[in-house]
Structure formats: C-alpha cells, structure tokens
Amino acid sequence: MTRRLLLSYLSLAALVLLGLEIPLGFVYSRAERERIVNSANDEAESVAAFTALSLAADRPDELVERARHCAERIGGRVVIVDADGELLASSHSLSVEEKQSLSSLPEISAALRGRATTDVRTTTTGGVHYLSVAAPVGHATAGTDTDSGTDPDSGTDTGSDPGSGAKTAPVTYTVSGTGTGTGTTADPLPASHTHPASHTHPASGTRPESGAAAQGAVRITLPTTMVHARVFAAWLLLALAGLAVLTGVAAVAFAFARWTGRPIRQLEEATHRLAEGGTATSVVVTSGPPEVRSLAAAFNTTAARLEHLLASQRAFAGEASHQLKTPLAALRLRLENLEPDIARRARPSLDAAVTETDRLARMVEGLLAMARLEESAAIPAPVDLGAICAERHRTWGPLFEREGVSLVLFAGVVGPVTAVPGAVEQILDNLLSNALRASPAYSTVTMELRLLVPARRALRDARPSWVDLHVTDEGPGMTPEQRARAFDRFWRAPGAPKGGTGLGLSLVQRLAHASGGEVTLREAATGGLDAVVRLPSAEPPGPVHGHGHSHGHGHGFGGRPGQRRREAPPLPA
C-alpha cells in the first residue's frame, strides 16, 4: 500500500511539474535567444557608431582593435567593411575567398543599402552554425554650441536669442563620407545629446535613412552552440529543480504513506489471524487518519463479538454432544424395554418410535458434525486416500453383505491427497450409507479412484493434479432437478427410504470444500447415481510426458486411472 500511495503522489507531482516546467522552459529558451540577438544588435550598432567616428577622423587603424575587443567580449566574430564591401577590419583571419564574398552576403548587402532594420540569418561556416547580425555604418554626428545663425554650406545648424544671450540647443549634423565638414568629429557625443529626428546609438553616429547609402557595414556572428549551451543549461536547471522537488515530495509522501498504511497493515494482519481461526486480538491504533482509527475501533468491536459467538457455538457443540446423546439413548432403551409388555397390535407403533428415535439420533450427530466443522479451523494436510478407502471398504463390507449388496473397490496408485483430517472418512461413510439405502438387493456399489492430470498448455506447463473418488450405485437415481437440490440441508428426494436425515450430502459438500475440493452428482451408466468427490493431489506438479486421455467425466481434464485391483469383502464370521 505504501508503494502504491507513493507512486500516486509522485505521479501527480510529476504531472504538475511537467505542466509548469515545460512551458517555462520554452519561454526561457525563447527569451534567451531574443536576449542574445538583442545583445548582438546593440554590439553591432555600437561598433557601427565607432566605425563612423573613426572613418570621419581618418583613424581606420582603431577598427581592428575595436573589432577584436568586441569579439572577445561577446564570444563571436566581428567583420567591418566599407561602402564597397571591402574588408576594413576583422577580429579573425579570413581567406581570400572569404574576403571577396563578404559583399555578397545577404545581411551585409542589406546593411550597405542602408536598411534601417538588421537581418538575422543562420549560416554555416566550417561546419559550425552561426547567428549573423549586420548593422549599417551611418554618417558621423556631433554636437556643438555657436553664437551664429544657420550655415547651410557647413551643415551646421545654430540658433540663439540675441536679446537674451541664452545657450544654444544641441543639434545634429551629418559628415560626408569623405570626412570633410565643420565641427568636432573625433570625440563621441555627450550623454545628454539628443536626436529628435533620427534614431542614433547612445554613443554617437546615426543610421542612414532606409534606402540611403551607408559608409559601410558591421557584421557580428555568434556560434549557435553558445545559444544552445545557455538553453541547455536552463533546461538542466529546470530538470534539477524538478528532481529536487520530486525528492522532497517523495520524502513527504513516503512519511505520509507510512503514517497512513501502518494501522491498515495492523488491521490486515489481525484480519488474517481471525480468518485463519486464530484468537481475535484487539488492534491498538494510535496513529493514522481518523477514519482508519475509527475502522480499527469497529474491527475490535466486531472481533470481540465474533469471538464471543464462536465461543458460544463451541460450548454448545461440546455440551450438546453429551446433553442430547444421553436422553436419546435412554429413550431408545425405554422403548425397547416396553416391547415385552406392549400389545401385539401396538408393535408397529413401537417399531416406528424406535426408528424415529434412531433417525433423531443420527440427525443430532449430523448437526453436531456440521457445527464442529464450521467452528473448527483445521488445515488441510496430505492423507493416503487409497489406504482410507481400503479401510472403509473393510468396515462397510459386512453391512453391505448382510443387505445382499456387493461393495467393490477399484483402487489405483493415485498417491496422497490434501484434505482436512477425518474428512475423507466422513465423506465415505455418508456416501456409502446413502448408496446402501438406495441399492436394491443383489446389486453392486462401486468405489473407484482416478488420478486426473491437467492437459498441458505449454512445454514447461506444470499444473496440479486431482484425484476423483467415485461412489456408484445401481439404485433408482435422481433427476437433474433432484441432483441440483440434493445438497440442501434437510432435503430428501421423494420416495427416498425412511431413516434419512437430509444432512449427509450437505455435510459431504462442506467437507469437500473445506479440503479444497468439490463434489458432484451424476447419472451412472447403470441408471443409478454416481457421486464424484474431487480432491487436490498432494504430490508436487511435474512435467507431463505425453498427453493424458479422458476417462469418465473430467471437466476438461485428461484422466488416467491407476492399475485396478478388485478387493472382495471379507466373509462374515
């Protein structure tokens, strides 16, 4: 139970974690990719702005150092080209073919055309996938303060209020691709410089308008393995977090399952002891859910009442065996003593009274036997069925001979069977008694043992064997309806001989079931009744060589009777 509860708790926790972590993992993966792309875009725009200033100041040598520094910082590659697609600087060495093919790359071509948006492409270089980001290099910008008006030739916009002498507002101007113009271009823009008309990088420089030619382009490539590594690290972190949560849930669930299952196991053990006939012991439950504690209290009450009822029944069975037998024996003795003093015409009534007294005594014996069987807790054990049949044959032989009926035993080598001690003797006594009363004179009652071996379903199939005990008579038999009711208590077939109690077959059925077997009534080939008691064989199952053949009624079993030997009843003394 603990294992099943733990499995259910862990399954529920795993479903909840999967429902949370899988969407979270996808969201984090997408955000991480977008963060890396945005970071690459920012770096490309920063390098593009620096390139514009360096070209305007005629300091192209600074580009190589800036490209290498940027590549080391972001863990990728940086390539800077001019307006014609010629290489200006690179963070890594390039072959001649790679240098010549730079201008044909889609992202660089788009950047050279002055597209305001950057292109993100995935290319393959040397078998490694790269994430490419390109940004156009715009014209250099700077801010200045003057006291003059607007000079359209110099490209400088100035503004002032002559009357007030106020400071001039920051303005933006564009330096031509040749690096000529007025104003300071070497220094970056101050942090407070504004660009109301165009989007510029915070440092300096501005993108060209869409469709305008650019001074060059900056291309940054990042290996996708870096992106995958970060995404994998995120998934790994989520997996470890999930395992940690599952471990915590398992610990808590195990403790809760043990807390819940411990009293239930105690109840289970007590129930098994009670079912096996042991003494009903109270179950002390001090932990567990309130419902389980209430169940334990109810079980203790039920077990105590059941123990009281069983004790009362055992006391009745023991006392009744003495209290009822003695009055019946005394009554029969008194009736027999009346025989010399009773009139001849009253003799039939006296004989009937004696017969009914004997019937009452047998009924009391049957009821006591059934009561002892129901209250006993006998465990089936191996018994020698052949020896018991031979012993009962010797016991009943003279009685059958006295009634003019032959009793025949066909006993083969069937081995021991499993039965309640004393059950086989009682079964044979009841069946032989019924057969003797139902058999006419000069008829035969047959006792036969058959070993039944189950049909094999596989080569190594080893199924337990059974032994059938047949008691067949040549009496009037029973109809199918009568055979169906024959095992009911106190039921007697119409026209049955007097003296029966209607308890014999019911006791036989209970004894067979207590031994792990069954009993059936069939129509005999001679027209009488064939009572079949099937008991489990006590021999261990083994492989069957060949196929068993059917002998008689086997209910799907193949039967092989043992070697028959006929034992004649001993002659009366």
C-alpha positions as CSV (number, residue, x, y, z in Angstrom):
1,M,0.0,0.0,0.0
2,T,2.9,2.4,0.8
3,R,4.3,1.8,-2.6
4,R,1.1,2.4,-4.4
5,L,0.4,5.6,-2.4
6,L,4.0,6.8,-3.0
7,L,3.6,6.1,-6.7
8,S,0.3,8.0,-6.9
9,Y,1.8,11.0,-5.1
10,L,4.9,11.1,-7.3
11,S,2.8,10.7,-10.5
12,L,0.6,13.7,-9.5
13,A,3.7,15.8,-8.6
14,A,5.4,14.8,-11.9
15,L,2.4,15.9,-13.9
16,V,2.2,19.2,-12.1
17,L,6.0,19.8,-12.6
18,L,5.8,18.9,-16.3
19,G,2.8,21.2,-16.8
20,L,4.8,24.0,-15.2
21,E,8.4,23.4,-16.3
22,I,7.9,22.6,-20.0
23,P,6.1,25.9,-20.8
24,L,8.6,27.7,-18.6
25,G,11.5,26.1,-20.4
26,F,10.2,27.1,-23.8
27,V,9.5,30.6,-22.6
28,Y,13.0,30.9,-21.1
29,S,14.6,29.4,-24.2
30,R,12.8,31.9,-26.5
31,A,13.7,34.8,-24.1
32,E,17.4,33.7,-24.0
33,R,17.5,33.6,-27.8
34,E,15.9,37.1,-28.0
35,R,18.3,38.4,-25.4
36,I,21.4,37.2,-27.3
37,V,20.0,38.6,-30.6
38,N,19.3,41.9,-29.0
39,S,22.7,42.0,-27.4
40,A,24.3,41.3,-30.7
41,N,22.3,44.0,-32.3
42,D,23.4,46.5,-29.7
43,E,27.0,45.5,-30.2
44,A,26.7,45.8,-33.9
45,E,25.2,49.3,-33.6
46,S,27.9,50.3,-31.1
47,V,30.7,49.1,-33.4
48,A,29.0,50.8,-36.4
49,A,28.9,54.1,-34.5
50,F,32.5,53.8,-33.5
51,T,33.4,53.0,-37.1
52,A,31.6,56.1,-38.4
53,L,33.6,58.3,-36.0
54,S,36.9,56.5,-36.8
55,L,36.3,57.0,-40.5
56,A,35.3,60.6,-40.0
57,A,38.5,61.2,-38.0
58,D,40.6,59.2,-40.6
59,R,41.7,56.7,-37.9
60,P,40.8,53.3,-39.5
61,D,43.6,51.6,-37.5
62,E,41.4,51.7,-34.4
63,L,38.8,49.5,-36.0
64,V,40.9,46.3,-35.8
65,E,41.5,46.7,-32.0
66,R,37.8,47.6,-31.5
67,A,36.7,44.5,-33.5
68,R,38.9,42.2,-31.5
69,H,37.8,43.7,-28.2
70,C,34.2,43.3,-29.2
71,A,34.7,39.7,-30.3
72,E,36.4,38.8,-27.1
73,R,33.6,40.4,-25.1
74,I,30.7,38.6,-26.8
75,G,32.4,35.4,-27.8
76,G,31.8,35.8,-31.5
77,R,33.4,37.2,-34.6
78,V,33.3,40.8,-35.9
79,V,33.8,41.9,-39.5
80,I,33.8,45.6,-40.7
81,V,33.5,46.5,-44.4
82,D,33.4,49.8,-46.2
83,A,30.7,51.0,-48.6
84,D,32.2,48.9,-51.5
85,G,32.2,45.7,-49.4
86,E,35.9,45.8,-48.9
87,L,37.3,44.5,-45.6
88,L,38.3,47.2,-43.2
89,A,38.8,45.2,-40.0
90,S,38.2,41.7,-38.7
91,S,38.5,40.0,-35.4
92,H,39.9,36.8,-37.0
93,S,41.8,36.0,-40.1
94,L,39.9,35.5,-43.4
95,S,40.9,33.7,-46.5
96,V,40.9,35.5,-49.9
97,E,37.7,33.8,-50.9
98,E,36.0,34.8,-47.7
99,K,37.2,38.5,-48.2
100,Q,35.9,38.5,-51.7
101,S,32.5,37.0,-50.8
102,L,31.8,39.5,-47.9
103,S,29.8,41.9,-50.1
104,S,27.6,39.1,-51.4
105,L,26.4,38.1,-48.0
106,P,22.7,38.9,-47.7
107,E,23.0,40.6,-44.4
108,I,26.0,42.8,-45.4
109,S,24.3,43.7,-48.7
110,A,21.2,44.8,-46.8
111,A,23.2,46.8,-44.4
112,L,25.1,48.5,-47.3
113,R,21.8,49.5,-48.8
114,G,21.1,51.4,-45.6
115,R,18.3,49.3,-44.3
116,A,17.0,50.6,-41.0
117,T,16.4,47.0,-39.8
118,T,19.1,44.4,-39.3
119,D,19.0,40.9,-40.7
120,V,19.4,37.9,-38.5
121,R,20.5,34.8,-40.5
122,T,21.9,31.4,-39.7
123,T,24.8,30.4,-41.8
124,T,27.2,27.5,-41.8
125,T,30.9,28.2,-41.8
126,G,33.3,25.3,-41.4
127,G,30.5,23.0,-40.3
128,V,29.6,25.4,-37.4
129,H,26.3,27.2,-37.4
130,Y,26.5,31.0,-36.7
131,L,23.9,33.6,-35.9
132,S,24.7,36.6,-38.1
133,V,23.7,40.2,-37.3
134,A,24.6,43.1,-39.5
135,A,24.2,46.9,-39.0
136,P,24.9,49.7,-41.4
137,V,27.6,52.3,-40.7
138,G,26.0,55.7,-40.8
139,H,27.5,59.2,-41.1
140,A,29.2,60.6,-38.0
141,T,27.3,63.0,-35.8
142,A,28.4,65.5,-33.2
143,G,27.0,68.4,-31.1
144,T,28.3,72.0,-30.9
145,D,27.3,75.3,-29.4
146,T,27.7,78.5,-31.6
147,D,26.6,82.1,-31.4
148,S,25.8,82.4,-35.1
149,G,22.8,81.5,-37.2
150,T,22.4,78.7,-39.7
151,D,25.2,77.9,-42.1
152,P,23.8,75.7,-44.8
153,D,27.1,75.3,-46.5
154,S,28.8,73.9,-43.5
155,G,25.9,71.7,-42.5
156,T,25.8,73.3,-39.0
157,D,22.6,74.5,-37.5
158,T,23.0,77.2,-35.0
159,G,20.4,79.0,-33.0
160,S,20.5,81.8,-30.5
161,D,18.5,84.6,-29.0
162,P,20.5,87.8,-29.5
163,G,18.4,89.7,-27.0
164,S,18.7,87.2,-24.1
165,G,22.0,85.6,-24.7
166,A,20.6,82.1,-23.9
167,K,22.6,79.0,-24.6
168,T,22.1,77.2,-27.9
169,A,20.2,73.9,-28.1
170,P,22.1,70.7,-29.1
171,V,21.8,69.9,-32.8
172,T,22.8,67.1,-35.1
173,Y,24.8,67.3,-38.3
174,T,26.0,64.7,-40.8
175,V,29.5,64.4,-42.0
176,S,30.0,63.3,-45.6
177,G,31.6,60.0,-46.5
178,T,34.9,61.9,-47.4
179,G,35.3,63.0,-43.8
180,T,35.1,66.8,-44.5
181,G,32.9,69.3,-42.7
182,T,32.7,71.6,-39.8
183,G,32.5,70.6,-36.2
184,T,34.2,68.1,-33.9
185,T,34.0,64.5,-35.1
186,A,36.7,62.8,-33.1
187,D,35.0,62.9,-29.8
188,P,31.8,60.9,-29.1
189,L,28.6,62.7,-28.3
190,P,27.9,63.7,-24.8
191,A,25.4,61.6,-22.8
192,S,22.8,64.4,-22.9
193,H,22.9,64.8,-26.7
194,T,19.5,64.3,-28.3
195,H,18.4,63.2,-31.7
196,P,14.8,64.3,-32.2
197,A,14.7,63.4,-35.9
198,S,16.6,60.2,-36.1
199,H,17.4,57.0,-34.1
200,T,21.0,57.0,-33.0
201,H,23.2,54.9,-30.9
202,P,23.8,56.3,-27.4
203,A,27.5,56.8,-28.1
204,S,27.5,58.6,-31.4
205,G,26.5,58.1,-35.0
206,T,23.2,57.6,-36.7
207,R,21.8,55.0,-39.1
208,P,21.1,56.2,-42.6
209,E,17.6,56.6,-43.7
210,S,16.1,53.5,-45.3
211,G,17.3,53.3,-48.9
212,A,20.3,55.8,-48.3
213,A,23.8,54.5,-49.0
214,A,25.9,53.6,-45.9
215,Q,29.5,54.2,-45.3
216,G,30.0,50.5,-44.5
217,A,28.6,47.7,-42.5
218,V,29.4,45.7,-39.3
219,R,28.7,42.0,-39.2
220,I,28.7,40.1,-35.9
221,T,28.4,36.3,-35.9
222,L,27.8,34.2,-32.8
223,P,28.1,30.4,-32.8
224,T,24.7,28.8,-32.1
225,T,26.4,26.4,-29.7
226,M,26.6,29.3,-27.3
227,V,22.9,29.8,-27.6
228,H,22.3,26.0,-27.3
229,A,24.6,25.8,-24.3
230,R,22.6,28.5,-22.4
231,V,19.3,26.9,-23.4
232,F,20.6,23.5,-22.3
233,A,21.8,25.0,-19.0
234,A,18.3,26.4,-18.5
235,W,16.7,23.1,-19.2
236,L,19.2,21.3,-17.0
237,L,18.5,23.8,-14.2
238,L,14.8,23.2,-14.5
239,A,15.3,19.4,-14.5
240,L,17.5,19.6,-11.4
241,A,14.9,21.8,-9.7
242,G,12.2,19.3,-10.7
243,L,14.2,16.3,-9.3
244,A,14.7,18.2,-6.1
245,V,11.0,18.9,-5.8
246,L,10.2,15.2,-6.6
247,T,12.7,14.1,-4.0
248,G,11.1,16.4,-1.4
249,V,7.7,15.1,-2.5
250,A,8.9,11.5,-2.3
251,A,10.2,12.0,1.3
252,V,7.0,13.7,2.5
253,A,4.8,11.2,0.6
254,F,6.7,8.2,2.0
255,A,6.3,9.5,5.5
256,F,2.6,10.2,4.9
257,A,2.1,6.8,3.3
258,R,3.8,5.0,6.2
259,W,1.7,7.0,8.6
260,T,-1.5,6.0,6.7
261,G,-0.5,2.5,5.9
262,R,0.8,1.3,9.3
263,P,-2.6,1.0,11.0
264,I,-4.0,-0.6,7.9
265,R,-1.3,-3.3,7.9
266,Q,-2.1,-3.9,11.5
267,L,-5.7,-4.4,10.6
268,E,-4.8,-6.7,7.7
269,E,-2.7,-8.9,9.9
270,A,-5.4,-9.1,12.6
271,T,-8.0,-9.9,10.0
272,H,-5.8,-12.7,8.5
273,R,-5.3,-14.2,12.0
274,L,-9.1,-14.1,12.6
275,A,-9.8,-15.6,9.2
276,E,-7.4,-18.5,9.9
277,G,-9.2,-19.3,13.1
278,G,-6.8,-17.6,15.5
279,T,-7.7,-15.7,18.6
280,A,-9.3,-12.3,18.0
281,T,-6.8,-9.8,19.3
282,S,-7.5,-6.1,19.6
283,V,-5.7,-3.8,17.3
284,V,-4.2,-0.8,19.1
285,V,-4.0,2.1,16.6
286,T,-2.6,5.3,17.9
287,S,-1.6,7.0,14.6
288,G,-3.1,7.4,11.2
289,P,-6.1,9.2,9.8
290,P,-9.2,9.4,12.0
291,E,-11.1,7.2,9.5
292,V,-8.6,4.4,10.0
293,R,-8.7,4.7,13.8
294,S,-12.5,4.6,13.6
295,L,-12.2,1.5,11.4
296,A,-9.8,-0.1,13.9
297,A,-12.3,0.5,16.8
298,A,-15.1,-1.0,14.8
299,F,-12.9,-4.0,13.9
300,N,-12.1,-4.6,17.6
301,T,-15.8,-4.5,18.5
302,T,-16.7,-6.9,15.6
303,A,-13.8,-9.3,16.5
304,A,-14.8,-9.3,20.1
305,R,-18.5,-10.1,19.3
306,L,-17.4,-12.8,16.8
307,E,-15.1,-14.4,19.4
308,H,-18.0,-14.4,21.8
309,L,-20.3,-16.1,19.2
310,L,-17.6,-18.7,18.3
311,A,-17.0,-19.4,22.0
312,S,-20.8,-19.9,22.5
313,Q,-21.0,-22.2,19.5
314,R,-18.1,-24.3,20.6
315,A,-19.6,-24.5,24.1
316,F,-22.9,-25.6,22.5
317,A,-21.2,-28.2,20.3
318,G,-19.4,-29.7,23.3
319,E,-22.3,-29.7,25.7
320,A,-24.9,-30.8,23.2
321,S,-22.9,-33.9,22.3
322,H,-23.4,-35.1,25.9
323,Q,-26.7,-33.5,26.8
324,L,-28.5,-34.8,23.7
325,K,-27.0,-38.2,23.3
326,T,-27.8,-39.4,26.8
327,P,-31.5,-38.6,26.7
328,L,-31.8,-40.2,23.2
329,A,-30.0,-43.3,24.3
330,A,-32.2,-43.6,27.4
331,L,-35.3,-43.0,25.4
332,R,-34.4,-45.8,22.9
333,L,-33.6,-48.2,25.8
334,R,-37.0,-47.5,27.4
335,L,-38.8,-48.1,24.2
336,E,-37.0,-51.4,23.8
337,N,-37.9,-52.4,27.3
338,L,-41.6,-51.8,26.6
339,E,-41.6,-54.5,23.9
340,P,-42.5,-57.4,26.2
341,D,-45.3,-55.5,27.9
342,I,-46.9,-54.0,24.8
343,A,-49.8,-55.5,22.9
344,R,-49.2,-57.1,19.6
345,R,-51.3,-54.6,17.8
346,A,-49.2,-51.8,19.2
347,R,-45.9,-53.3,18.0
348,P,-45.8,-51.4,14.7
349,S,-46.1,-48.1,16.6
350,L,-43.3,-49.1,18.9
351,D,-41.1,-50.0,15.9
352,A,-41.9,-46.7,14.3
353,A,-41.0,-44.9,17.5
354,V,-37.6,-46.7,17.7
355,T,-36.9,-45.9,14.1
356,E,-37.7,-42.2,14.6
357,T,-35.5,-42.2,17.7
358,D,-32.6,-43.6,15.7
359,R,-33.3,-41.0,13.0
360,L,-33.3,-38.3,15.6
361,A,-30.0,-39.6,17.0
362,R,-28.5,-39.6,13.5
363,M,-29.8,-36.1,12.9
364,V,-28.2,-34.8,16.1
365,E,-24.9,-36.5,15.1
366,G,-25.1,-34.8,11.7
367,L,-25.9,-31.4,13.2
368,L,-23.1,-31.7,15.7
369,A,-20.7,-32.8,13.0
370,M,-21.5,-29.8,10.9
371,A,-21.3,-27.5,13.9
372,R,-17.8,-28.9,14.7
373,L,-16.8,-28.5,11.1
374,E,-17.9,-24.8,10.9
375,E,-16.2,-23.8,14.1
376,S,-13.0,-25.7,13.6
377,A,-10.0,-24.2,11.9
378,A,-8.5,-27.5,10.7
379,I,-5.8,-27.0,8.0
380,P,-5.8,-29.5,5.1
381,A,-2.9,-32.0,5.2
382,P,-1.8,-34.9,3.0
383,V,-3.7,-38.1,3.6
384,D,-3.4,-41.5,2.0
385,L,-6.7,-41.8,0.1
386,G,-6.1,-45.4,-1.1
387,A,-5.5,-46.6,2.4
388,I,-8.6,-44.9,3.8
389,C,-10.7,-46.3,1.0
390,A,-9.4,-49.8,1.8
391,E,-10.1,-49.4,5.5
392,R,-13.7,-48.1,4.9
393,H,-14.2,-51.0,2.4
394,R,-13.3,-53.5,5.1
395,T,-15.6,-51.7,7.6
396,W,-18.7,-51.4,5.4
397,G,-18.2,-54.7,3.6
398,P,-20.1,-56.8,6.1
399,L,-23.0,-54.4,6.3
400,F,-23.4,-54.5,2.5
401,E,-23.1,-58.3,2.5
402,R,-25.9,-58.5,5.1
403,E,-28.2,-56.5,2.8
404,G,-27.3,-58.6,-0.2
405,V,-25.4,-55.8,-1.9
406,S,-21.8,-56.2,-3.2
407,L,-19.2,-53.5,-2.4
408,V,-16.4,-53.3,-4.9
409,L,-13.2,-51.2,-4.7
410,F,-11.1,-50.2,-7.7
411,A,-8.1,-48.5,-6.2
412,G,-5.1,-47.5,-8.2
413,V,-1.8,-45.8,-7.4
414,V,-3.1,-42.3,-7.0
415,G,-0.8,-41.0,-4.2
416,P,-1.8,-38.9,-1.3
417,V,-4.4,-36.1,-1.5
418,T,-4.9,-32.9,0.5
419,A,-7.9,-33.0,2.9
420,V,-9.0,-32.0,6.3
421,P,-8.1,-34.7,8.8
422,G,-11.0,-37.0,9.2
423,A,-12.9,-35.5,6.2
424,V,-12.4,-38.4,3.8
425,E,-13.7,-40.9,6.4
426,Q,-16.9,-38.9,7.0
427,I,-17.4,-38.4,3.2
428,L,-17.1,-42.1,2.5
429,D,-19.4,-43.0,5.4
430,N,-22.1,-40.7,4.2
431,L,-21.8,-41.7,0.6
432,L,-21.7,-45.4,1.3
433,S,-24.7,-45.1,3.7
434,N,-26.8,-43.3,1.1
435,A,-25.7,-45.9,-1.6
436,L,-26.6,-48.8,0.7
437,R,-30.1,-47.4,1.4
438,A,-30.7,-46.7,-2.3
439,S,-29.4,-50.0,-3.7
440,P,-31.7,-52.9,-4.3
441,A,-30.7,-56.5,-3.3
442,Y,-28.2,-58.3,-5.5
443,S,-26.9,-55.0,-6.9
444,T,-23.3,-53.6,-6.8
445,V,-21.9,-50.5,-5.3
446,T,-18.5,-49.4,-6.7
447,M,-15.7,-47.4,-5.2
448,E,-13.2,-46.1,-7.7
449,L,-10.2,-43.8,-7.6
450,R,-9.0,-41.9,-10.7
451,L,-5.9,-39.7,-11.0
452,L,-6.6,-36.7,-13.2
453,V,-3.7,-34.9,-14.9
454,P,-4.5,-31.5,-16.4
455,A,-3.9,-31.0,-20.1
456,R,-0.6,-29.1,-20.8
457,R,-0.8,-25.7,-22.5
458,A,2.9,-25.2,-22.9
459,L,6.0,-27.4,-22.9
460,R,7.0,-26.4,-19.3
461,D,3.5,-26.1,-18.0
462,A,3.2,-27.9,-14.7
463,R,-0.3,-27.7,-13.2
464,P,-1.6,-29.5,-10.1
465,S,-3.2,-32.9,-10.4
466,W,-6.5,-34.0,-8.9
467,V,-8.0,-37.3,-7.7
468,D,-11.6,-38.3,-8.2
469,L,-13.4,-40.6,-5.8
470,H,-16.4,-42.2,-7.4
471,V,-19.1,-44.0,-5.4
472,T,-21.6,-45.5,-7.9
473,D,-24.8,-47.4,-7.1
474,E,-27.4,-49.2,-9.2
475,G,-30.4,-47.6,-7.4
476,P,-33.3,-45.5,-8.9
477,G,-31.0,-42.5,-9.3
478,M,-32.2,-38.8,-9.4
479,T,-33.5,-36.4,-11.9
480,P,-31.4,-33.3,-12.8
481,E,-33.7,-31.2,-10.7
482,Q,-33.3,-33.5,-7.7
483,R,-29.5,-33.6,-8.1
484,A,-29.4,-29.8,-8.1
485,R,-31.2,-29.7,-4.7
486,A,-29.6,-32.8,-3.2
487,F,-27.0,-30.7,-1.2
488,D,-29.6,-28.6,0.6
489,R,-30.0,-29.1,4.3
490,F,-32.8,-31.5,5.3
491,W,-33.9,-32.0,1.7
492,R,-34.9,-35.6,0.8
493,A,-35.9,-37.0,-2.5
494,P,-39.5,-38.1,-2.9
495,G,-39.8,-41.8,-2.3
496,A,-36.4,-42.0,-0.5
497,P,-36.1,-44.8,2.0
498,K,-37.1,-44.0,5.6
499,G,-34.4,-43.2,8.2
500,G,-32.6,-40.5,6.3
501,T,-32.0,-37.0,7.8
502,G,-31.2,-34.9,4.7
503,L,-27.9,-33.8,6.1
504,G,-25.5,-36.4,4.7
505,L,-24.8,-34.8,1.3
506,S,-24.7,-31.3,2.7
507,L,-22.0,-32.4,5.2
508,V,-20.1,-34.1,2.3
509,Q,-20.2,-30.9,0.3
510,R,-18.9,-28.8,3.3
511,L,-16.1,-31.3,4.0
512,A,-15.1,-31.3,0.3
513,H,-15.0,-27.5,0.1
514,A,-13.0,-27.3,3.4
515,S,-10.5,-29.7,1.8
516,G,-10.1,-27.5,-1.3
517,G,-12.2,-29.9,-3.5
518,E,-15.7,-30.3,-4.8
519,V,-18.4,-32.9,-5.1
520,T,-20.9,-33.5,-7.9
521,L,-23.7,-35.9,-8.5
522,R,-24.0,-37.6,-12.0
523,E,-26.1,-40.1,-13.6
524,A,-24.4,-43.5,-13.6
525,A,-24.2,-45.7,-16.7
526,T,-26.3,-48.4,-14.9
527,G,-29.1,-45.9,-14.2
528,G,-28.2,-45.2,-10.6
529,L,-26.2,-42.3,-9.1
530,D,-22.5,-41.5,-9.4
531,A,-21.2,-39.4,-6.5
532,V,-17.9,-37.8,-7.5
533,V,-15.6,-36.2,-4.9
534,R,-12.6,-34.4,-6.4
535,L,-9.7,-33.7,-4.1
536,P,-6.4,-32.0,-4.9
537,S,-3.4,-34.3,-5.2
538,A,-0.7,-33.7,-2.5
539,E,2.1,-34.7,-4.9
540,P,4.0,-31.7,-6.4
541,P,3.1,-30.9,-10.0
542,G,5.7,-32.1,-12.6
543,P,6.0,-32.1,-16.3
544,V,3.7,-34.5,-18.1
545,H,5.1,-36.8,-20.7
546,G,2.7,-37.4,-23.5
547,H,-0.9,-36.4,-23.4
548,G,-3.4,-37.7,-20.9
549,H,-6.5,-39.3,-22.1
550,S,-10.0,-38.7,-21.0
551,H,-11.5,-41.3,-18.7
552,G,-15.0,-40.7,-17.4
553,H,-16.1,-37.1,-16.7
554,G,-13.2,-34.8,-16.2
555,H,-14.5,-31.3,-16.8
556,G,-11.7,-30.5,-19.2
557,F,-9.1,-32.7,-17.5
558,G,-7.4,-35.8,-19.0
559,G,-7.8,-38.8,-16.8
560,R,-5.6,-41.9,-16.4
561,P,-6.9,-44.4,-13.9
562,G,-4.4,-46.4,-11.9
563,Q,-4.0,-50.1,-12.2
564,R,-7.2,-51.6,-11.0
565,R,-7.3,-54.2,-8.2
566,R,-10.6,-55.7,-7.0
567,E,-10.9,-56.4,-3.3
568,A,-13.7,-58.7,-2.3
569,P,-15.4,-58.1,1.0
570,P,-14.5,-60.4,3.8
571,L,-16.8,-63.2,4.6
572,P,-19.0,-62.8,7.6
573,A,-17.9,-64.7,10.7
